[in-house]
Amino acid sequence: MLAPTDGCSTLLADRWRDPVPSAVIEDNGDPALDWQLFGIAQTGQLNIANRDKADAIETVERCEARDRAAREQLTRPWWRLW
C-alpha cells in the first residue's frame, strides 16, 4: 500500500470555495413583512453556510484519518502486516 499523495484540501468540493450569498430584502410594500421574509431567507442562507462548513471539516478529518492509517501501515514491521 502506498501513502496518499494528494493533500486533503484537494478533496473539498469546489462549491465550498464560493461564498454563500446573503438574502435580499424585497420591497413588497409592507416594510415589516419585508424584514420578516428577509430574516427567514437569511436564516436559510446561514443554514447552507453552516452545512457547507461542517461538510468541509468532516471531509478533511476523514482524509487525515485515512492518511494516518496509511502511515501506520507503512511504518509497521513487515512481520506485523498480516
Backbone as CSV, one residue per row, in Angstrom:
resi,resn,N_x,N_y,N_z,CA_x,CA_y,CA_z,C_x,C_y,C_z
1,MET,0.846,-1.185,0.000,0.000,0.000,0.000,0.885,1.240,0.000
2,LEU,0.536,2.193,-0.835,1.261,3.456,-0.891,0.513,4.518,-0.104
3,ALA,1.266,5.431,0.456,0.642,6.540,1.173,-0.015,7.481,0.168
4,PRO,-1.164,8.047,0.513,-1.813,9.010,-0.382,-0.885,10.205,-0.633
5,THR,-0.877,10.675,-1.848,-0.001,11.797,-2.190,-0.746,13.123,-2.287
6,ASP,-2.053,13.078,-2.478,-2.832,14.308,-2.579,-3.152,14.846,-1.193
7,GLY,-3.071,16.149,-1.051,-3.448,16.776,0.207,-4.945,16.707,0.421
8,CYS,-5.352,16.795,1.665,-6.777,16.696,1.993,-7.595,17.822,1.361
9,SER,-6.987,18.966,1.160,-7.749,20.080,0.584,-8.189,19.796,-0.847
10,THR,-7.527,18.869,-1.530,-7.935,18.541,-2.899,-9.265,17.804,-2.932
11,LEU,-9.721,17.307,-1.786,-10.988,16.583,-1.730,-12.187,17.493,-1.484
12,LEU,-11.920,18.760,-1.196,-13.017,19.684,-0.916,-13.774,20.015,-2.199
13,ALA,-15.067,20.057,-2.086,-15.908,20.392,-3.242,-15.662,21.838,-3.669
14,ASP,-15.671,22.067,-4.964,-15.442,23.418,-5.481,-16.460,24.414,-4.941
15,ARG,-17.702,23.960,-4.750,-18.750,24.883,-4.283,-18.453,25.422,-2.897
16,TRP,-17.636,24.727,-2.113,-17.305,25.190,-0.769,-16.361,26.388,-0.813
17,ARG,-15.753,26.638,-1.939,-14.861,27.789,-2.067,-15.645,29.073,-2.372
18,ASP,-16.880,28.925,-2.815,-17.712,30.075,-3.149,-18.438,30.573,-1.905
19,PRO,-18.543,31.889,-1.734,-19.295,32.404,-0.591,-20.783,32.115,-0.750
20,VAL,-21.451,31.934,0.366,-22.908,31.782,0.352,-23.492,33.192,0.363
21,PRO,-24.252,33.545,-0.660,-24.753,34.923,-0.740,-25.774,35.227,0.358
22,SER,-25.804,36.464,0.741,-26.779,36.930,1.717,-28.154,36.982,1.066
23,ALA,-29.165,36.928,1.880,-30.528,37.101,1.375,-30.712,38.551,0.940
24,VAL,-31.733,38.775,0.149,-32.022,40.110,-0.372,-33.331,40.598,0.249
25,ILE,-33.338,41.857,0.664,-34.581,42.446,1.179,-35.433,42.859,-0.013
26,GLU,-36.610,42.292,-0.076,-37.543,42.618,-1.158,-38.382,43.829,-0.759
27,ASP,-39.016,44.426,-1.739,-39.921,45.547,-1.476,-41.313,45.134,-1.918
28,ASN,-42.066,44.556,-0.971,-43.427,44.095,-1.259,-44.485,45.111,-0.856
29,GLY,-44.047,46.285,-0.406,-44.994,47.304,0.007,-45.258,47.332,1.504
30,ASP,-44.861,46.292,2.207,-45.053,46.238,3.659,-43.682,46.047,4.300
31,PRO,-43.076,47.116,4.841,-41.730,47.012,5.390,-41.582,45.938,6.472
32,ALA,-42.581,45.795,7.312,-42.491,44.780,8.375,-42.439,43.379,7.770
33,LEU,-43.291,43.136,6.780,-43.295,41.837,6.108,-41.977,41.610,5.367
34,ASP,-41.478,42.660,4.725,-40.201,42.540,4.008,-39.087,42.094,4.943
35,TRP,-39.032,42.682,6.126,-37.986,42.315,7.084,-38.189,40.904,7.623
36,GLN,-39.443,40.523,7.829,-39.707,39.158,8.289,-39.270,38.139,7.235
37,LEU,-39.618,38.385,5.992,-39.232,37.477,4.910,-37.712,37.445,4.736
38,PHE,-37.091,38.613,4.903,-35.631,38.665,4.830,-35.010,37.811,5.932
39,GLY,-35.523,37.922,7.141,-34.989,37.140,8.260,-35.106,35.647,8.017
40,ILE,-36.219,35.224,7.477,-36.414,33.804,7.160,-35.424,33.366,6.080
41,ALA,-35.301,34.170,5.030,-34.389,33.833,3.932,-32.933,33.834,4.404
42,GLN,-32.576,34.808,5.251,-31.199,34.891,5.753,-30.878,33.678,6.624
43,THR,-31.839,33.208,7.392,-31.643,32.002,8.200,-31.378,30.799,7.303
44,GLY,-32.081,30.742,6.189,-31.835,29.663,5.232,-30.424,29.718,4.671
45,GLN,-29.952,30.907,4.355,-28.583,31.061,3.834,-27.558,30.673,4.898
46,LEU,-27.839,31.023,6.152,-26.945,30.649,7.241,-26.906,29.131,7.398
47,ASN,-28.055,28.486,7.262,-28.084,27.019,7.329,-27.231,26.398,6.227
48,ILE,-27.283,26.957,5.031,-26.472,26.455,3.922,-24.989,26.637,4.236
49,ALA,-24.611,27.801,4.733,-23.200,28.063,5.058,-22.713,27.130,6.160
50,ASN,-23.530,26.920,7.180,-23.140,26.020,8.265,-23.021,24.578,7.789
51,ARG,-23.914,24.150,6.909,-23.841,22.800,6.354,-22.555,22.615,5.554
52,ASP,-22.237,23.603,4.714,-21.028,23.518,3.905,-19.781,23.465,4.781
53,LYS,-19.753,24.264,5.833,-18.604,24.290,6.727,-18.458,22.935,7.424
54,ALA,-19.544,22.393,7.923,-19.496,21.092,8.593,-19.048,19.991,7.627
55,ASP,-19.546,20.021,6.394,-19.144,19.027,5.392,-17.661,19.131,5.077
56,ALA,-17.155,20.343,4.961,-15.735,20.533,4.651,-14.864,20.022,5.793
57,ILE,-15.233,20.338,7.023,-14.457,19.874,8.175,-14.480,18.351,8.254
58,GLU,-15.634,17.740,8.042,-15.732,16.278,8.062,-14.860,15.652,6.973
59,THR,-14.870,16.236,5.790,-14.057,15.707,4.693,-12.575,15.737,5.048
60,VAL,-12.097,16.844,5.583,-10.687,16.964,5.940,-10.342,15.994,7.075
61,GLU,-11.202,15.879,8.075,-10.926,14.961,9.188,-10.871,13.514,8.720
62,ARG,-11.777,13.118,7.834,-11.757,11.743,7.312,-10.517,11.510,6.461
63,CYS,-10.107,12.506,5.717,-8.895,12.402,4.907,-7.671,12.255,5.800
64,GLU,-7.603,13.044,6.854,-6.474,12.952,7.775,-6.423,11.582,8.443
65,ALA,-7.576,11.022,8.797,-7.625,9.681,9.391,-7.149,8.636,8.380
66,ARG,-7.538,8.791,7.121,-7.089,7.882,6.060,-5.572,7.930,5.918
67,ASP,-5.022,9.137,5.909,-3.572,9.293,5.767,-2.830,8.733,6.976
68,ARG,-3.382,8.946,8.167,-2.767,8.431,9.392,-2.729,6.907,9.364
69,ALA,-3.833,6.277,8.943,-3.893,4.820,8.859,-2.888,4.293,7.836
70,ALA,-2.756,4.982,6.730,-1.794,4.547,5.702,-0.360,4.647,6.235
71,ARG,-0.053,5.738,6.934,1.298,5.889,7.502,1.587,4.808,8.538
72,GLU,0.605,4.498,9.370,0.794,3.464,10.386,1.057,2.111,9.737
73,GLN,0.328,1.816,8.679,0.521,0.535,7.998,1.894,0.488,7.330
74,LEU,2.350,1.598,6.782,3.643,1.620,6.096,4.823,1.543,7.052
75,THR,4.647,1.996,8.285,5.768,2.028,9.221,5.801,0.821,10.155
76,ARG,4.822,-0.084,10.074,4.849,-1.291,10.906,5.957,-2.220,10.432
77,PRO,6.510,-2.992,11.342,7.463,-4.016,10.904,6.777,-4.984,9.940
78,TRP,7.515,-5.498,8.987,6.942,-6.332,7.939,6.232,-7.562,8.495
79,TRP,6.674,-8.097,9.632,6.050,-9.301,10.182,4.698,-9.006,10.821
80,ARG,4.311,-7.754,10.955,3.016,-7.403,11.519,2.023,-6.958,10.448
81,LEU,2.359,-7.125,9.213,1.475,-6.686,8.127,0.246,-7.583,7.999
82,TRP,0.299,-8.795,8.530,-0.857,-9.713,8.375,-1.532,-9.962,9.661
